[in-house]
Each structure stands twice: as structure tokens, then as C-alpha cells.
């Protein structure tokens, strides 16, 4: 027995350690906030903004990405710090865990218009499922804001330099993120990430605020050693700008630039179909042209992903008949079926995630199953998001 134990110990000691590497643990896509989601300039004048994010994977160190992608002038942030929040539902932090971030060794940073800055690495141990609170102190507000309106998480704003304050009593609350775009962790457990590129169904419309139950969140819990980065934007389209830049325009920043990315799941197209018919029927030739352009856009995403050695998986467009927003007719449903047939056909995407099959009502295939419907007949409920995550074969991430 001693001989066997000694052999096991020696084998473990001689086994090479997994080299640590940087990988994205969390991300969100940036846009110009719509007027109803933008902050008043005075809100970020001599003010602290505290934002909480959820890390699917942990590591021994981290670095934070800050974005001024849509700023019209350089943006100066006086200080940025990170801490463990007391909960996902308040601004309180554990002050013993609070650490200031640096940028080339400096506490302040000025980010050029259109640019992103990555903090210096900070030794900071995190575990899968940890939350972190990022506090930014602004002396002057940005001339044009950059952010992510669909955070499904509460942020806190208070005047004064309170980045290290244990709490922000009386803070203004908003369910949006600003300036923060990604967090990387240094880990030996996961050196790869998957980006989920999509619209409001990926962004999580209908999910629980501060609940982290969007379908990418649930997929992340099924993949504890893979970073799942949510690049969903509500209202996003493949072909035209709407809420945020179109998917082709933002692909480089939101997919290719992510740290450690190896896979992409694309779920885009319902807003292209819906907006084309929102104000009434169109001629058959317009239907045909729209379908062709959507398929061409998918082909472009596939080409660009493969050029960067990424595997790209196509998600079928989910049912939306009865939608209070788009009111699809029989011709729109025929377009959806034609597009989904292309996605499912061999020779296009590397693999297919059949979200349509996972969510459709067997008795009415053009509609969501009632238990998976958030109520607007377009966006899934939390149960629907769980079904979407379960529909993704984990074997897709073993290549």
C-alpha cells in the first residue's frame, strides 16, 4: 500500500501544471444608450458609479476592460476599484476586499474617443459564480455615453469620490451598465471562451433582474471551465443599425477581440424579419431579397469567424407568432422557416443549436410554448431561457 501511495504522489508531483492563461469571464456589448436609458449629465458629475457583474469562471488575477467606444471626446476616469459586494441586490461592499485598479501604473486613465482600455493585471482570487463590484469615480461626465442598457442588473450612483465607501446609502439606482465592457481572469482551468452574439433574446429580455438567468448564464453553469460572454443587444439586427450597431459592424469588437474566444453562437435575425413587416405586408420580391440578405450576412459571419480559427454555431430563429411587437403574417413565417432550413443544412455553420425546436409549441409551431413565453410571444420566460441553454450540446465545446 505504501508503495502504491508513493507512486501516486510521485505521479501527481511529476504531472506538469496547467499553464495559466487569460480568458474572458464576463462581457457586455457597447452602444450609445437610448435617450430613456442615458444618464443625465449631472448624474456623473463628481460622482461614483458602482456596478455589479457576475463571473462564470474564476482565477488568480483579473483585469477590467473599460470602453469609450461611442464617446465623442476623450474620457477621464479619476479612479476605478473592484471589491466583493455584500449581495447582488445592494451597493454595499466588503471594504477589506476593495482594491484600486491601475493603468500603466496610474490610478487615473484617459480613454480616447472610440477606444477601450484594459487595466493592469490585479492579483485577485475569484471562484466560479462570484460577483464583483466595480466602482468608477468621474470628475466630469462623458460628452457622449457608452454603455449597455440591457444589464438586467442594478447599478448605483452617488455624488462624491466614494469608490472605497462600504456602502452608498441614498444612491440613485438604474438597471444599466456604463463604461465596463469585459473582465478577464487568469486561470489554468479555462483558456477558452464562447461568445453568444445576439439580440434581446440573448441579452435576456424577460429574465430576472439581478437573477443571472439569461440563457448564456445558464449555459455558463453547464460549462464551469469555459467563459461564456454575452454579446447580446436588445433590438439588434444583422443588416441595419437599430439599438446598437448591426451584427456585422460589431463583430470585430464584440467577438474577435474577446480574450480567449474559440467559439461563437449566433442567434440573430428575428428583428430583421420583424422590422421589415412591422408597418404592413410587402411584395414577394421584397421577402425574397430580405431572406437572401440575411443568409448572405450569416455567410459573412461564418467566413470571418473561420478566418480567425473560431468555430461558429448557428441558432435557429425562435417562433414569434402572436407577437405584440411585430405581428408576423404567413409570409413572414415562411421566411423564418426558409432561413432556419438554411441554418440546419450541412455546409454552413459548424454546428446547429435548434432553439426553434426547443421553444416552439408542438400544436402551434409558429408560436412559443406557453410555459416558455414571457407574455409578449416574442421573448422567452426564465423557463424558456433554461430550455434554450439545455438545447446546446456540451460536446460542441470539446473540439
N, C-alpha and C positions, 0 to 999 in steps of 0.2 A: 504493500500500500504506500509506504514512504517513497519507494522508487517511482510509483505512478504519480504521486503528488509532486515530487521533484521534477519529473518530466513535464507535467502540465505547467508548473511555474516557469520553468526554463523556456518552454514553448511560447508562453504569453510574453515573457520578457524579450524574447528574440523577435517577436512579431513586429514589423515596422509600424510605427504610429501613423494614423491617417493624417496627411498634411493638412493644415488649416488653410482655408481659402475664404475670400469674401463672397457673400451671396446675398441677394435681396431677400429680406424677410417681410417687408411691408412696402407698399407703394400706392399712390393715387395719381390719377391723370389730372393735368392742369388745364385751366381755361380762364377766360375772363368771366367773373361771376355776373350773372344776370342782375339787372337793377334791384330786383327784390331780394337777391342773395348777397349783394355787395354791402360792405360796411360803410357807414357814414365816415367821411374823412376824420372827423373829430374823435371817432372811436379809437383810432390807432395813433393819436397824437399824445406823446408822452404816456404811453400805455404798455401794459403787459398782456400778451395773448398766450393763454395756456391751452394746449391741445393734447388729447389723449388718443393713442393709437395702440392697436393690438398686434403683437408679434407672433406669428405662427411658429417660427423656429427661433431658437436662441443661440448664443455663442459667448465667446470670451471677451469680445470687444464689439464696438459698434461705431458707425459713422452715419451722420444725418445729411440728407440732401435738401437744400433749400432752393426754391425756384423764384425767379423773376421773369419767367418765360414770356409773359404778356405785359410786363412793365414797359412804360414809355420813357423811363428815365432810370438811372442807377438807384438802387435801393440800399440804404444803410441800416443795418440791424446792430444795435448797440451791444446786445448780449443775447446769447442763446444757451439755455441749460436744459438738462434732462434729469428726470427723477422718477421714482416709482409712485404712482398715485395711490391714495388710500382706497379708492374704488373707481370703477368706470363711470360713476354717476355723480362725481363731485370734483371740485377744483383742488381738494386737499391732497398734499403730497407728504411723503416721509422725508423730512429735511436732511436726515442722515444719508440719504441716497442721492442727494442733489449734486450734480457736477456741471460745471460750465464747459461748454464746447469751445474749441479754438479753431481758427482758420489760418493756416500757416503760422501758428503760434500766437495769434492775436485773438482777443476776446470779441472784437467787433469785426464786421465784414461788410463790404460794399459790393453788391452783386450787379453787374452791368445789365442794362435792359436786354431782355431776350435770353439771359443766361441762367445757369444753375451753378451753385457752389456746393461742394462736399466738405463736410467738416473733417478735421484731423481725426484719426482713429482715437477712440477713448476706451481704455480698458474698463469693461463694464459687463459683468456676467448676467446673462439673461437666459431664461428657460422657455421652452415652447409654451405659448399661451400667456406669456407675461404681457402686461400693459406698461407703457411708458408715457410720461407726461413731458411734453416739450414746451418750454416757456421762452417766448421771444419778447424782448423789450425794444420798442420803437420810440425814437425821439420824434420822427416825422413820419406821417403815413405815406404809403406808395402813391405816386401820381396816378397809376392805373393798377388795379389789384390783379393778382394772380392767385387762383385758389381752386378748390374742389367743393362745389356746393353740396353734392350728394354724400356727405360724410357719414350719415346715419350715426353720428357721434357728436356729443356736446362739447363745445369749446367755450372758454371763459375769458372775458376781457375786463381789465381793471386799470384805472389810471395810476401812474407811478411806476417806478422801477421795482417790481415785485417778483422778479424771476425766481428769487430764492425763498419767497414767502411760503410758509407752511400751508396757507390757505388764502383764498381770495373772496372773503365774505362780501356779499352785495355785488359780485361781478355780474356784468351783462352776459347772458348766455345766447349762443347761436349754434345751430346744428350744421355747421360748415367748417371746412379746413381752409387755411390760407398759408401760403409760402412753403409749407412742408410737402415734399414730393416722394421721399423714399427713406428707408432705413436699411442699411446693410449690416450684417453681422459676420464676425469672423468665427468660422466653425469648421470642425473636421467631420461633422455628421452630415452636412449637406453642402455640396459645392455646386448646386444647380437650382434653377428656379423655373417656374412656369408662369407665363403672363396670360391673363384672361382678358382678351380685347373685346369690348362690347359696349352696349348701350345701357339703359336704365335697368334692364333685367339682370345684367352683370353688376351694375353699380348697387343694386339692391333695393329698388323702389318696392315698398311693401314689406321690407324686413323690419326688425325691431330696432328702434334707436338705442344705441349702446349695447345691443344684444349680440353683435357679430354673428348673425345667422343668414348672411347672403350665401349664395351657392359657392362662391370661391372660399368663403370662410369655412364652410362645412367640408369642402374638398381638402382644405389645408389640414383639417383634423384627421382626415383619412390618409394624409401623406405627411407624417410628422417629421420627416427629414428632407422635405422639399419646400422651398419658398414659393408660395402662391401669391402672386402680385396682381392686384385687382386694377385693371386699366379700363374700367367701365366709366362711361359718361352718360348721364341721363339725356335722352333725346338725340344721341349721336347717330350719325349716318355714315354709310360707306362713301357716298358720292358727293354730297354737298355739306357745307358747313351749316350748323344749326346751333345746338347747345354744345359748344366746343368745336374744334376743327374736325373735319371729316376723317374717317379712319385711315385713309391712305396718307393724308397730310401729317397725321400724328404718329405714324407707325415707327419712324426712326426714334423719336424721343420716348414714346411710351412703351415700345417693345425692344428694339435693338439696343438701346442704351441702358437697359436694366442690367444690374450686376448679376452675373452667373446664369443668365437666361439660356435655357436649352429647348424649351417647348413653348408653343403658343396655342391657345384655344380661342377660336374666333366665333363669336355669336353676334352678328350684325346683319341688318337688312330689313327688319320689321319697320323701322322708321322711314326707310326709303320707300317701301311699299305703301305705307300708310299716308305719308305726306303727299305722294303723287295723286292720291284719290280723295284727299280729305275734303275737297270742295265740290266733288261730283265725279261722275263717270268720265272716262277718257276713251279715245278711239283705240281700236285693237292694235293699230300700229304703234301707239304710244306704250301700250302694255309690252309689246314685243321688244321695243327699244329699251325700256326700263329693265326688263329681265336680262337682256344682253349686257347692259352696262354693269349690272350687279355681278353677273358671272365674270365679266372682264375684271372687275375690281377684286373679286376673290382670287383670280388667276395672278393678278399683280401681287397680292399679299403672299401667295404661295411662292412666287418667284423670288421675292425679296427675302422671305424667311430662309429659303433654301440657299440663297447666295451667302447667307451668314451662318450656314450649317445648323439651322434650327429645324426641328420637326414641328409641323403646323397641323392642327386638328380642326376640322370644320364642325361647328354646331348647327344642327338643323333649326330653322326658324320656327318658333313655337306658335300655336294657334292663337288667333285674336278675334274671331268672330264674336259679335256682340259688344265689341269694344265701344265704350262711350266716347272715345277719343278719335278713332279712325273710321268706324262704320264700314268695314270691308264688304264688298259685294262678291258675287260668284266669280267674276273675272279676277279680282284680287286674290281670292283663294286659289284659283288656277295658277296664278303667278307664283304663289308660295309653294304650291306642290311641284311646279316645274323647277324652281330653284332648289328645293330640298332633294329632288331626284338627282340633280347635278351634284350636290354635295355628297350624296350617298354613293355616287357612281365611282368605280375604281379609276385611278389615274389622276385624280385631282388632289384633294387633301391627303396627307399621310395616313390619317385615321378619321373616323367619323364619330362624333358624340351625338346620339339621336335624342336631343332634348324634346323634339316634337313627339316622338313615341312615348317618352317618359311622362309628358304632361297632358296629352290630348285625352279627351273624353271618348272612350270606345264607341259610345252611342252617337256622339256628335263630333267626329274627328276634326272639325274646323274650330272647335271650342276647347278651352281648358277644362279639365276635370273639376267639378265644383269644389272639392276639398283642396285643390291646388290653386284656386283662383283667389286673388286678394280682394276681389269685389268689383274691379273695373274691367274684367275679362281680357286684360292685356298683360298685367304683371302678376307673377306667381305670389302666393302666400308663403309664409315661412315653411309650411309643409311642402309646398311646391319647390322651393329652393332646396330643401333636403332631398327631394326626389331627383332634382337635376344633378346634385353632387353624387348621388348614388349611381346615376346612369353613366358615370365616367369610369371605364375600366382602369384599375390601377396599373395594369400591365403596360399601359401606354407610356408609363414613365420609367420603364426599365431598359429602354433602348440606349 
